[in-house]
Amino acid sequence: MSRREDEKLLMQAADLPPDPVGPRFEVTDQGVFYIGTKVDAQTGAVTELPPMWLCDRLAIIGRGTDDSGEHYRILSWQSRGNRAPQTHALPLGSIGERSSWAMLRAHGLALATNRRALEQLAAWLQTGGSDTMHHVTERGGWIHGAYVLPSGEIIGTPSMPVFYLGDQSHAGAYQVKGQADAWRDSVAKLAQGNTRPILAIGAALAAPLLGLVGLESGGFHLYGPSGCGKTTSANVGASVWGLPREQLLNWDATAIALANAAAARNDGLMLLDEMGQGSPEAVSMAAYRLFNGTGKMQGAKEGGNRDMLRWRVLVLSTGEIDLAAFMQGGGKRTRAGQEVRLASMPADAGKGLGAFETLHAHTDSNQLAKALDAAVADQHGSVGRAFVAYVADHLPRITERLKTAVIAADYLGKAIGQDASGQVRRVASRFAVTGEALEIATEAGLTGWAAGDGHAAVKRCFEDWLQRYGLGNREDSQILDQAEAWFAANAFARFIDWHDAGSDREPIMNNCAGYRRRSSDSVYWLVFPGVFTDEIAEGYDKVLAAAVLAQAEMLHKGSDGKATSVHKTPDLPNQPRRFYKMVAVVRKEATEDEPKAYAT
C-alpha cells in the first residue's frame, strides 16, 4: 500500500461523523482518542469528558479471515520516526492481549500505557473502522485471479481484497529495476542461443503455470565445476522476478524455514544454490519437504491441529555434482522420486564454452558471463510481472494451450514415446510446460526471440537429461544396479559350491549367502531368503525387487509362480528349502530393437 493511499484511509477514518450524545472515538493527526461523557445527576445534561489519547493515528481498513477460519482486523499506520507505512493483520482473538500491544509497538505505533485507555483501544479495534472483508493468506501465487509475490505485492485485481500474511524476509529480493523491454533487449538477447540460461528463464516463467495444468512441484538442477556458468545461468532465470542474489536460498535450511519460504513462493520460482553446502541428510530431507508440497503438521494451542502450509514450487538448483552423486558421497541412496522431481543435467552444454553455446560477439565464455551478470544487475523484476499480467488477461486460452502441450509431450518423440516410463513422462511434462512458457513470453513480446527458439532450447536440455536417465523406471534401474554390485562382490566369496556341500571338502564359511551350482554350460545361485531381503533388495520392497530381477532375466521364479523355489541341497537332502534362484549376475542387455536411452 502506498503512502498516499495510507493517508487517504486515515483521513476517511477521521471524517466519520461523531455521535453527538454518546461516547465516541476520533482519529486526528495527533492520534486516536476516546471521548467519554458524563451525566449531570441534577439536570440530566450530558457533557463530554476531556479526550483520552489511545495511540498514534491508525486506520482500520477492514476485516479478514484466513484459510483456517481465523478472523483478523486489517490495520494501517505510519511508524514514529521514519514515517514508514505499516499495514498488518491483527488476529481478532489476540486483541487486548499483551502480544497484540507488543506487535503494534514493535512496528512503530505508540500506545497509551494505562489500563483504561488500552481497554477502550481494544474495544475500538474490535468494532470500529471498515468491515470490508479480506482473504488473509500465508501463501503467495494465484489467489482470486491475482498473483501475490513473496514481497506481498499483488499483481492484477483480485475478485476480493487479499492480505498477504506470509514470510516477507526476502521481500527486498522482488524489487523491480528497469523495464520489461530493456530486460528483453539486454538479458534475453544475450541468453538467446544458449540452452542453459534459456532453461533457467523458462523455469522462472513456468512456475506460475504449474497449477493451471495440475503439475506437482519439481525442478531442475544444473551441475558442473566452479566457473562453468551454472550460477550465471541460474541468475538469468531469477532476474525474471527480482534481484537474483537476494532470492538465493540454501539447501541446508531448517524444515520450518524451508516450509515458510516455499509457501511464500507458492506458484513461483525457488532458487537454491550450491547443493554441496548442505549435508546429504539435510539435502534429502529438504528435497522431500519441498516436493511433497506440505509443511509439518503442528498442534494448535486451543486443541486440534493447525492448518498445514501447502505450496507448489518450481526449484532451480545448482551444484558441483548431481543429486545422486552427492547423496552417494555421503553414504545415502537417492530415491527414484527425488531424481524425478529434481531433474539433473550437466551445466556444460557440450560446445567447449561451459554453459554457453553462443558468445554474441564476446571473446570467450567468461566475458559473456560478465555481460550477463551486469545485465541482470541492471534489469530485473519487470518481465515476471508483465508475464503474469499477460497470462491473467488470457487465462482460459493459455490454460488450454498448456494442457495440449502436456498431452502432446512432443519432447519424447513419436518413435520412443511408448517405451518411456511414467517417471520419464512426468519429467517430460515439466519440460513441456517450461518450453511452452517461453513461447508464451515470446508471443507477448517479452523475449525478442523467434517462435520456436524456446522449445528448441528446452528440448535440447531434455535430451541431455534423458541421455543420463534413460527411458526406464529409475527405481527398477537402481534395484538392478544394487543387485549387480552385490553379486560382483559376493558371487564366489559367500556361496558354498554345490559339489562340496555335504562332502569332506565342504568349507567352513562365515556369513554364508547360499549355494552355487555349476554345470557344463550354466551356473546359478541359490540365495537364502534372508540374504535376499536384507542385502540384495535392501531398501526396497522384496516383492518388487524380485519382479524386477525376474523381468531382467536374473531371477528364475518357481513353478508355482512364487519368487522363491524349493530345492534340496546335498548337505541337507531330506530338508527341502526355499531359495531365490539367481540364474545371472547381470541384467539382460537391450537389443538394438530395444533402445535403452533416448536417441535423436
N, C-alpha and C positions, 0 to 999 in steps of 0.2 A: 504494500500500500504506500503511495507517495505521500510526501509531507503535506501537499496541498489538499489531497483527499482526507488526510487525517484531520487537518484544521477545519475542513468543511463539516466533518462529522461532529467535531467538538462544538462548532457553532450551532449546529442543528440541535444538539443536546441542550445547549444553553438557551435556545429560543423557545423551549417548551413553556406553555402558559402556566403561571403559578396558580395554586389553589388559594383563593382569596381568604378562606376562613380556616383551613386546616393546616397541619404541619406539612412541610414540603421540602424538596431538595432543589438546590440551584447550582448550576455549573457556570462559573465565571472564569476569567483569566487567572484569578487567584486560586482557583481550585473548586472542589465540590463542598457545598455547605448544606448543613441541615438547619432549617429554620423551624423551631418549635413554637408552640403557642401556650398561653395560659388563660384561664377563665376567671374573671373577677367574681369573687363569691357574693358580693353585694349586688352588682348590676348585671352580671351575666355576660359582660362585654368580653370579647375575645381579642387579645393583643398578642403580638409576636414577641418572641424572645430573641435575644441577640443571635446572629448566625453562628453556628458551630462548624469550625473547619474540620473536614474529614480527611481529605487527601488532595494531592495535586489535581489539576484539571484532567478529567478522564471521561471518555465516551464509551457507552455500552452500545455496541453496534449490532448485536443480535444474540441469538441462542444457537445451540448446536447439539447434535448427537453423533456419537461415533458408531463404528460397526458393531460394538457390543451393547449399544443402547444407553451408554452413559451420557449424561447431559452436561452442557458447558454454557458459560457466558463468554461471548467474544468481546474483548476489551481493547481499547486503543488509547495511547497516551504518548507524551514525549518525555524522555528521561531528563531529569535535572542535570544541569551542567552542559552536556554536549547536545542536548535537544534532539537526540536520535529518536526517530519514530519507533514505537513499540506496538505490536499487535499480538495478543496472546489469547489462548483459550483456557479459561479458568474452570476447573471441574466444579460443577454446582455443589456436589457433595462435600467439597472442602472449604467452601466459603464460610468465613468466621473462624476457621481453624488457624492455628499458628502457621501451618505450612502455606496457606494461601497468602497470609500477610508477608511471609518471608519471600515468596516468589515475586510478589509485586515490588517489594523493596529492592530485591536483587536486580531487578530490571529498571531501576531508576525512578520509581514512583514513591514520593514521600507520603507517609501516612501519619495520622494522629496516633498518639500513644495511649490516650486514656480509654478506659473500657467502654464508657458510654458512647464515645464517638465511633469506636470500632463496631459497636452493636448497630448503630444507625447506618454505617457504611455497609455492613453485611446485609442489612435489610434492603438497602437501595440496589446493591449488586444482584440480589435475587429477583427483585420485582421491577426495577426501573429500566429505562432505555428501550431500545428497539427489540421487538420479538421476531425479527427476520430469522428464519431457520437456515442453518448451515450444515453441511456434511463435514464433520471433523474426522480427519483421516491421518494415519501414520504412514500411509503408503503413497508413493509417487505414482506416476504413469497416468493412464487414461481413467478419468473419473467424470461421469456425467457429461461426456462429449468433449471435455477439455483435457489437456495434458499438464500434469504437475511435475515440475523439475525437483531434484533434491534440495534446491535452494528455497522451495516453497513458491517459486514463480509459476503462475498459471498461464499457459498458452492457450488461447481460444476463450470462448464464453461457455461456461458450464450451464447445464439446464437448471441447476440450483446452486446457490453460493457454496463454495468449498473453502474449508480452512485446513491448511496443512500443519499437522502437529508432530511430524516425524523428525528424524535425525537431520539437523542442519549444520553439523560440524564441518561439512565440506561445501557449505553454501557459496563461499568465495570462488570455488573452482568453476562455477557455472555462470560466471560473468561473461558479458559479450564485449568483444573488441573487434572493431571493423564491421564490414558489411558482407552480406552473402555473395554479392557479385565479385567483391575483392578477394574473398576466400576462393571462389571458383577460378579467378584469374591468376592466383598465386599457388595455393596449396594443391588444389585439384589439378592444375596444369602440370605441376612438377610430378604429381603422382601418376599421371597418365602413362600407360605403357609399362607400369611396374606393378606386378601382381600382388605382392605382399602389402604395400601401402593401400592399394585399392581394396583388398580384402578387409583391411582394418577400417577403412571408410564404410564399406558395406556392412560390417558388423555394427558399427555405430548407428547406421541408418535402419538396419533391420530390427534392432532391439525393440522399438515401439510397435513393430508389426507382428511379433510372435503371437500375441494373444488373438489377433484377428483371424488366425488360422489354427488356433488351438495347439501350437507347438509348445513343448516344455522348455524349461531353462536349459541352456547349453553354452558352448563357447568354442573358441579357437585358441590354440597355444602355438606360438612361434618360438622355436628353439634354435640356438646356434651360439657360437663363441662370441665373446665380447667384441664389439666393434663391427659386427656383421650387418648392422642396420635394423635389427629386430625392434629395438626400443624406439628408433625414429619412426618406423612403420606404425607401431602402436600409438605413438604420439600424434601422427597424422590422423588416425581414426578418432582419437579422443578430442581433437580440435573441433570436431563437428559440434560438440556440446559445450566446450569451455576450454580453460587452460589445462593442458594435459598433466603437468607435474603436480597440480593441486588435486586432480582426480585420483591420483595413484593410491592404491591400497596394497596391503601386504598379505601374503598367503598365511602368515602365522598369527593373524589377528585372533582374538578370543571369539568364542562361539556367539556371545551376545553382541559384541561389536559387529561381527560379520552379519548377523541377522538384521540388526538395525540399519546397517549400510545397504544391504540388499533390498530391504523394504523401501528405503528411501529411493532406491534406483529401480523400483518396480517398473516393468516395461521399458527398461533403459539399459545402457551400457555400463558394465562394471570392469574397470581397468585394474588388473593385478600384475605386479612387476616382480621379476626375479624369483621364480619358484624356489631356487636353491637357498634363499634366505631362511626358509622355514624348515622344520624337521619333517621327515616323511610322515610321521604320525599326525602332525598338525595339518599338513597339506591334505592328507587323506580325509581327515575329519572336515576340513574346510570344503573340500570338493563335494562330499556327501551333503553337508549342510546347505551349500549354495544350490546345488542342482536338485535337491528334494523340494525346495521351494517353500519350506515351512520352518518356523522358529521352534525353539524349545518350549514344550508345554510347561506352564507355571501355574501354581495355585493362586487364587485371589484371597486377599486378607479377610474378605467377608464371607468366604466359603466358595466352593466350586473351583473352576479354573478360569484363568484369564483367557481372553480371545487371542489365539496364536497369530503371530505375524505370518503373512504369506506374500510371496513375490514370484515374479517371472523375470529373469535377467538373461542377458547375453554377455558372457565373460570374454574379454580379450586379455590373454595372458602371455607373458614372455619368460624365458629361462634359458640357461645354457644347455640343458638336456631336456628330453621329453619326459612326460609324466611317468611312463613305465620304467625308464632307466633310473629316474630319480628315486622312485619307490624301491626298486630292486637294490639300489646302492645303500639304502637304509634297512635292508632286510625285510621290506614289506612287499606284498604282492599287489599289483594293480588289478582291481576288479574290472571285468569287461564293461560294466556300466559306466565306470569312471572314464575309460578311454573313449567310449561312445559319446558321453556328454561333453568331454573336452577333447575335441579333435586336434591332435598334434601333427604339425608338419614342419619341415626344416624352414628356417628363415631364409636360407640360401636359395635363391631362385635358379641356380644352376647355370648362370651365364658368366661366372667369374667376377661378378660385381656385388657379391654379397646378396642382400635382399632386393637388389635392383636389377633391372634389365635395360632400361633406357636412361641415359645420362642427361638428356636435354641440354646439350652443348657444354656441360660441365666436364672438367678434365678427368675426374675419377669419381668413384662412388663416395668417397669421403667429402668431396666438395658438394655433391648433390645432397648428402645427408645434412650438411651445414646449411645449405639453402632451404631445405625443407624445415629444419628446426627454426630458422629465422622467420620463415613464412608463417609457421604455426604460432610463434610468439606474437606476431603482429596481427594475425587474423584467426579468431576462434570464437565459437559460441553462436554465431549468427545463422549458419546454414542448418543446424539442427532445428532451430525454431521455425525457420522458413519451411523446412521439410515437413514438420509436424502440422503446420498450418495448411500446407497443400494436401496432406493426407486427410485431415479433418474435413476439408472442403469437398473431397472426392471419395469419402469413406466407402460407400456401397460399391462403387466401381473398382476401387483398389482392393477391397476385400475379396471380390470375385476373381480379380486378376491374380492375387496371391494364391488362392485356393487352386486355381488352374495350374499355376507354376509348380505347386507341391505335388499335385496329382500326376502331372506330366513327368516329373523327375527326369528331365532331359539329361541331367548330369550322369545318369547311369549308362546311358547309351542303349539303343534298342537291342544290340547284339548280346549284351550280357545282363540285361535287366532281370531276366528270370532267374539268374544264378545268384543274385545278390541276396544276402541275408536281411532279416528285418532290422538288424542293427545298422547295416550299411544304408538301408533306405531311410532310417531316421536321420542319419548324418547328411545324407543327400538332400533331404527336405530342408535342413538348416542352411546348407549351401545354396539351395534353390531360392529361398526367401532372401538370402543375402544378395544374390545376383539380381533378383527382381527389385529389391530396394534401390540398388544402384541405377537400374534402368528407369525407375520411377523418378529418382532425383534428376537424372539426365532429361527426362521428359519435362520436368518442372523448370529446367534451365539452371540447375544448381551446380552442374559439374563441367559443362563445356565440352563433354566428350561426345563421340558419335554413338548412335544407338547400337547396342551390342557390345560395346567395349567393356562394360561392367560384367556382363555374363561371361565374356571370353576370359577375363582375368580370374574370376571366381572358379570357373570350370577348370582352369589350369591348376589352381590350388587344390581343388577336389581330387584331381588326378594324382597330384603329388601325395595327398593323404592316402588315397586308395592304394597306391603302389606299395606303401608301407603296411597298410592294414589288411589288405586282401578282401575278397568278396564274402568269405565265410563268416560264421558266428565266432566272435572273438573268444568267448568262453570255451567253445569247443577247441579252438586252437591252443588255448592255454592248458587245457587238460591234456591234449596230445603232447605239447611241449614238455609238460611236467612228467608224463609217463616215459617219454623217450629219454629224458635226462636221468630219471631214476634207473632205468634199465642200463643206460650207459655206465653207471657207477656200480650196479649190483648184479648184472645178468650172470656173471660167472663167480662172483665172490661170495654170494649168500645162498646159493642153491646146491642141494645135495644131488650129485649125479645119480640118475635112476639105477644104473648098473652097480653102483657102490652101495646103495641103500640095502640094509639087511645083511650085508656080507661082512667079511673080516676087514674089508677096506673102507667101511663106512666111516667118514670123518667125524670128529667131534667139532661141531660147528656152532659157535655162539651167534645169536641173533639171526637164526635161520629164517629165510623167507619162503622156502618151499622146495620143489624138486624140478630138476631139468632133465628132459628125456630127449636123446638124440637118436635119429635113425640115419640111414644112408643118404637121404635126400631132404631131411627136415629136422627141426628141433622145436620143442615147445616147452613152456614153463608152467608149472602148477603152483599158483601163488596162494598162500594162506589167506583166507578172508580178512583176518585182522590186519595183515600187512597191506593188502589192497586198500582197505578203508583208511587206515591211519597214515600211510605213506604215499602210495601211488596216487590215490584220489584225495589226498589231504587238502582240506579247504573247500571241497566240492561235494555235492550230493553223490553218494556211491552209485546210485541207480543211473543218474545222468552220466557219470564218468564211464560206467560200463557200456552204456548205449553208444557213447561217442567212440570209445575204443573198438567196439564191435563194428560200427559203421566204417571205421578206418581200417578194418580187417586186421586188427592187432589182437582182438579177443575173440575166442570161439565160444558161443553160448552152448548150454546143454541141450540135449534132445527134448527136454521138457520146456524149452523156451526161456529158462531162467539164465541169469548171468553166470551162475556157477554151474559146474557139472560134477558128477560123482566119479571118483577114481579110487582104486585100491593100489596102495604102494607096496613095494617089495618088503619093506620093514614092518608093515602092519597089514598083511594080506587079508586078514579077517575083519578089518575095520574100515569099511568104505567111508570116505570123507568127501566133503565138497571143497572144490578149489576154483579159483579163477584161472581158466586155461588161456594163457597168452601164447599165440602162435607166431607173433612177430614183435620185435622190439622197436620198430619204426613204422610209421603210418604208410599206407599205400599212397604213392605219389600220383598226382593227377596226370592223365594222359594229355596229349596235345589237344584232344577234343574236349577236355575238361579244364578250362582255364582257372588258375588259382588267383590271379591278380588282374587288375584292370589293364587293358591294352588298347591303345588308340590306333 
